[in-house]
Amino acid sequence: CGCKPATFTQASNAMREAVRDQMHAAYMRFFGGSSSGVCPKTGATISHGGEFFGGRAVVHHDGMPFAQIRDLWLKASGKTAESLALKDIFDGGGHTLADGDDRESWRAFHAENAILVVVSESWHKQHHAASDEDAAEEGR
């Protein structure tokens, strides 16, 4: 299998990779064949630049952030990030979840709980910078 134990960061990234198609689908629905759209957060016109995450638009987890969805699934499944088995993808350039049952359970949980919206890259960066400041102030 080429499986290996995960570090927390590797597991989190592998979980993102496992739902990449869900994020890509949200991106494609938003643009619907057009090269631009309106950011629901700022009202600014945003464009995709012709490739996934390649321009000024990014997919954002609205409502519950990705980290919260990830942590809820880990708790509900009785797992820790470090207990997940990972397998290499992209010729060693990344990982995904090795266990098919874990992968499908996570994908279903994410699909049920994630509210994915396409937003401007600048709003997204500002939003996460503010979230990181709030977490630091609360001692997280």
RAQUITA-V433068 format. One record per residue. D_LAST is the distance of its C-alpha to the last C-alpha in whole Angstrom. Layout:
{{D_LAST} {D_LAST}}
This chain:
{{36} {35} {31} {29} {26} {22} {19} {16} {17} {20} {20} {18} {20} {23} {22} {22} {25} {26} {26} {27} {30} {29} {27} {30} {32} {30} {31} {34} {35} {33} {36} {39} {41} {40} {39} {37} {35} {33} {30} {29} {26} {28} {32} {32} {34} {33} {34} {34} {36} {37} {35} {32} {29} {31} {31} {30} {29} {26} {25} {21} {20} {20} {19} {17} {15} {16} {13} {13} {17} {17} {14} {17} {20} {19} {18} {22} {23} {23} {21} {19} {18} {20} {23} {24} {27} {27} {30} {31} {32} {33} {35} {32} {30} {27} {27} {27} {27} {30} {31} {32} {31} {28} {28} {30} {28} {25} {27} {28} {25} {23} {27} {27} {23} {22} {24} {25} {26} {27} {26} {27} {25} {24} {23} {20} {19} {19} {17} {14} {14} {13} {11} {9} {10} {9} {5} {6} {8} {6} {4} {0}}
